[in-house]
Amino acid sequence: MAVLKSTREIIGSAGFHDGPDENGMIEIGLEIVEAYREQGLAQELLTAMWDWVVHEPRVKTLRYTVSPENFPSQAIIRKFGFAYCGQQIDEEDGPEDIYEMSADTYRRLKAG
């Protein structure tokens, strides 16, 4: 659950789909309530979660999947520097574009 600090309102949800897999890949899921979109909150939430998880030594790859039609979400993930890696078919959501970045690259970018 994501809560807006100033008002304590629920603005969405975010979480890791599971722990890192056997290759060290971890995927994040994110949903922002429509009234709170396009305010930088998704970027802030993703930053906080990735900043936290890259300190876990088992995490080697960060993954984000998104609908091919969700252009705002794609723009956010590209802004972080994630690379497009292809598509997959999700049982629930249908086609999804896959974006990934190594945890080492993320740490280097954050260090400046």
N, C-alpha and C positions, 0 to 999 in steps of 0.2 A: 504494500500500500504506500502511495506517495501522498504526503500531506504538505500543504502550503503552510509554512511556518508562521506567517503573519496572521492568518485567519483560522488555522487548524482545519481547513477544508480538505477533503480528499480530492486530489486532482488527477489521480490515476493509479497505476500500479506498475511495478517493475520488479524483476527478479531474475535469477539465473535458472535456466531450464533444468539444470542438474549440476552436480559437481564436475570438475574437469574429467574428461574421458581418458582412456588409456594413452592417448597421444597428447594430453594436456590442453585440449580444446575446451573452452567454456563459452556458452551462448547466453546472451541476455535477451529477455523479453521486456517490452515496454508498451504501455498504453497511456495516453494522456487524454483526459476528459476534453471534449471538443471546445468548451468555453475557455480552456486554458492553453490551447494550442497556439503556436506562433508567437510565444512570449519568451522563448529561450529556456523554458523549463525542462524540456526533453534533453537538451544539451547539458544542462546543469545536472540532471539526474544521472545521465549516462557517465558524465565525467566523475561524479562521486563514486559510482559503483565500480567503474574500471580502475580508478585510483586506488580503491580498496583492494580489489581482487588481484591486481598485478603483484602484490606483495606476497601472495601465496606461491611458494616455490614450485608447486606442481602445475601451475598455469603457464602454458607455453603460447597458446593462441587464443585471441579474442574473436568471437564470431557474432555477427548480427545478421538476421534474416528479415527480409521485408518484401511486401507485395510489390510486383513490378509497377503497379499503378500508384504506389504511395510515394510520389515525388518529393514532398516535404521531408519525409523520413530518410529518403535516399540522399537528399542534400545535406542533412545533418551528418550522416555517417561519412559521406565523402569529405566533409569539412574536417572531420577528425583525421582523415588520411587513410581510412580503410580502403582496401583494394577489392574490386569486384572479382569474385572467384567462380561465378557460374550460377546455375539455378538448381533448385530441388523442388520436388512436389511434396508438400506437407499434407498429411491425411485430413487435417481439419481446415487448413487455410488455403490449400491449393498451391499454385506456383509461387515460389519465393526466390528472390535474388539473394545470393549469399555474399556477404562482405566479411573480410578477415584482416587482422593485423597481428603480428607477433607481439607477445607481451614485452619482449626486449625492445622492439621498435617503439611501442607506446611509452615505455619508461624513458627511453632516450629523448623522445619528443617532449615529454613533460619536463625533463631536466633542462631543456633549452639548448 
